Every structure is written in structure tokens, then in C-alpha cells.
């Protein structure tokens, strides 16, 4: 069950059933707890899966609680072995530039990670930092990456990704990197989902969650202010104290990610059916 972030008393109910859930998408900076939990992995193995794992080159002053980079890289490689490269994507985002994290720094870091992940994934997704109000508040020294910097990095990243068997997909960045060979169609398109499922999908037309995004998104079972990584560039966490309070309110046996159902909650059963085309 999922609370509507804008209308908290409105709760959507989803049935987790492999007969009607064609695919579960995971977006994370840390796949290790799932990989280490054999019982959980066996349960998830009933479902088709697509994983986006973020692996970026920032230090603890930016990503204080993200696991060591080598461990996350090993997790991506393990996912590739278990699921196949068509079901795993690497996200190198958001990209920001500072005195420490310069263009040369990013070029070297991107290639080092791409080299290590070669064969585990065919997809490298990038995006440049968006200065949402939450980001400006938690990361006031951050600045926008200008067009010249975006083109310099994008062109090089396309070439590096191709060198290691990956397609570069910019996330919500328009078409400006298409001239260099980037796939600007979106990072979670119907084609990506069909490759992960291994079958054709008959998916109804649906508007994007935001105009910059070309990806297909259906049922989001996440929650704002619930990630303990506390990355300074995060747009999903408003306040670290609220995050810690929410994490304490997590009950593993509750159908909600955070807290419990309330008497005045209005529960809506979501209409679900498989979109797999039966040949």
C-alpha cells in the first residue's frame, strides 16, 4: 500500500502477484541487502526484474551513507550474473561540477566504472544536477552544469560507454547529446521494459510523470523522505531529521513503507492486469 504524497489519507493498494505484475523495477544505490538475503531473493525470483543502480564517484562529504564504491560495483556485477545484462542498468547521476569534481575527474571516474562493469550491463544513464528547492537548501554551493560542459562530458561519455558495450541514455536532458550517438528516447522506455521481460507488452498510452521524462512509469511504491543515504543532491529528501523519523516508523509487517494504516485512510484498489502479449 502506498500513500499519495500530496493527499496522505489517500492510499493505493497493489497486489504483488507474478500473474499480474509483469515487471518490478528497482532504483537504488545499494542492492547488497537484497543480494545477501537468500529468502528474499528467492521470492523476488518469481518476478521479472529491472534494476537501475546508481554508482557515482563522490566522497562521503556528498554521499555520507552510501556503501563503498567497490562493494556497489560488485553488487551490479552480481546482478548482471543472476539476471543478465538486459535487466540491469548503471546510473551515473546526478553529475555536478566543483573544484574537486572537475570535468577531467568525471571523465576518469566514468571510464574506471564503465571498465569494471563491462559485461554486467548494456545501459549507462546520465543526468546533470537539477537545482530543485530541496537541493538548493541541502546543497547550496551546487551550480548548474552549463551547455558547454554538458556537451563536453556527453560526447566523451558516449564514446566511453560504447567502448565497454553500453548505450548512453541521458535522463530528462532533451536531445542535445543525440548528435554524439546518445539514445535520448528515455531510460525506462517500453523497449527497455520489453527487453527485461523478454516478451512484447501491450501497454496503454499514458502521460509522463513530468514533461522532461520520456520513460514509462506505472505504479510507484516508494516514498519521499525515506532514504538514509542522505546524499546532498537528493531531490526526494526534504530534511534529514524527517528521514530519520520516517525510518524509525518503518514496520516490516506493515503494508506501508512508512508507518501504519489509519482509521480515516481511504484505500483504493488499483486496477492491475498483465500486459504481456500472448503469442
ChimeraX attribute file (.defattr): number of C-alpha atoms within 10 A of each C-alpha:
attribute: neighborCount
match mode: 1-to-1
recipient: residues
	/A:1	20
	/A:2	22
	/A:3	22
	/A:4	13
	/A:5	11
	/A:6	7
	/A:7	8
	/A:8	11
	/A:9	16
	/A:10	15
	/A:11	20
	/A:12	18
	/A:13	17
	/A:14	17
	/A:15	13
	/A:16	11
	/A:17	11
	/A:18	15
	/A:19	11
	/A:20	14
	/A:21	17
	/A:22	20
	/A:23	16
	/A:24	18
	/A:25	18
	/A:26	14
	/A:27	15
	/A:28	14
	/A:29	20
	/A:30	21
	/A:31	22
	/A:32	18
	/A:33	11
	/A:34	13
	/A:35	16
	/A:36	11
	/A:37	10
	/A:38	11
	/A:39	11
	/A:40	12
	/A:41	13
	/A:42	10
	/A:43	9
	/A:44	14
	/A:45	13
	/A:46	11
	/A:47	18
	/A:48	18
	/A:49	18
	/A:50	25
	/A:51	21
	/A:52	23
	/A:53	24
	/A:54	22
	/A:55	22
	/A:56	20
	/A:57	18
	/A:58	18
	/A:59	13
	/A:60	11
	/A:61	9
	/A:62	16
	/A:63	17
	/A:64	14
	/A:65	14
	/A:66	18
	/A:67	14
	/A:68	12
	/A:69	17
	/A:70	12
	/A:71	13
	/A:72	20
	/A:73	23
	/A:74	16
	/A:75	22
	/A:76	30
	/A:77	21
	/A:78	16
	/A:79	23
	/A:80	22
	/A:81	14
	/A:82	14
	/A:83	18
	/A:84	17
	/A:85	21
	/A:86	20
	/A:87	26
	/A:88	26
	/A:89	27
	/A:90	27
	/A:91	23
	/A:92	22
	/A:93	19
	/A:94	16
	/A:95	21
	/A:96	20
	/A:97	18
	/A:98	11
	/A:99	7
	/A:100	9
	/A:101	15
	/A:102	12
	/A:103	18
	/A:104	10
	/A:105	13
	/A:106	21
	/A:107	16
	/A:108	12
	/A:109	17
	/A:110	21
	/A:111	18
	/A:112	13
	/A:113	18
	/A:114	25
	/A:115	15
	/A:116	15
	/A:117	21
	/A:118	17
	/A:119	16
	/A:120	28
	/A:121	25
	/A:122	22
	/A:123	23
	/A:124	28
	/A:125	26
	/A:126	22
	/A:127	18
	/A:128	19
	/A:129	19
	/A:130	18
	/A:131	17
	/A:132	12
	/A:133	12
	/A:134	17
	/A:135	21
	/A:136	17
	/A:137	15
	/A:138	19
	/A:139	16
	/A:140	13
	/A:141	9
	/A:142	18
	/A:143	14
	/A:144	14
	/A:145	16
	/A:146	10
	/A:147	10
	/A:148	9
	/A:149	13
	/A:150	19
	/A:151	16
	/A:152	13
	/A:153	18
	/A:154	25
	/A:155	17
	/A:156	14
	/A:157	25
	/A:158	22
	/A:159	17
	/A:160	20
	/A:161	23
	/A:162	17
	/A:163	14
	/A:164	17
	/A:165	18
	/A:166	24
	/A:167	22
	/A:168	28
	/A:169	27
	/A:170	27
	/A:171	23
	/A:172	19
	/A:173	17
	/A:174	14
	/A:175	12
	/A:176	14
	/A:177	21
	/A:178	17
	/A:179	12
	/A:180	14
	/A:181	15
	/A:182	22
	/A:183	18
	/A:184	19
	/A:185	18
	/A:186	21
	/A:187	26
	/A:188	20
	/A:189	14
	/A:190	18
	/A:191	16
	/A:192	19
	/A:193	25
	/A:194	18
	/A:195	15
	/A:196	23
	/A:197	20
	/A:198	13
	/A:199	16
	/A:200	16
	/A:201	18
	/A:202	13
	/A:203	12
	/A:204	6
	/A:205	7
	/A:206	9
	/A:207	11
	/A:208	13
	/A:209	12
	/A:210	9
	/A:211	8
	/A:212	12
	/A:213	18
	/A:214	21
	/A:215	20
	/A:216	19
	/A:217	15
	/A:218	9
	/A:219	13
	/A:220	10
	/A:221	14
	/A:222	16
	/A:223	17
	/A:224	14
	/A:225	22
	/A:226	23
	/A:227	19
	/A:228	15
	/A:229	18
	/A:230	22
	/A:231	22
	/A:232	20
	/A:233	25
	/A:234	23
	/A:235	18
	/A:236	16
	/A:237	23
	/A:238	18
	/A:239	13
	/A:240	18
	/A:241	11
	/A:242	14
	/A:243	19
	/A:244	15
	/A:245	13
	/A:246	19
	/A:247	17
	/A:248	12
	/A:249	14
	/A:250	15
	/A:251	13
	/A:252	10
	/A:253	8
	/A:254	12
	/A:255	14
	/A:256	20
	/A:257	20
	/A:258	22
	/A:259	15
	/A:260	14
	/A:261	17
	/A:262	8
	/A:263	7
	/A:264	8
	/A:265	12
	/A:266	13
	/A:267	15
	/A:268	13
	/A:269	11
	/A:270	13
	/A:271	8
	/A:272	13
	/A:273	10
	/A:274	14
	/A:275	15
	/A:276	17
	/A:277	10
	/A:278	8
	/A:279	5
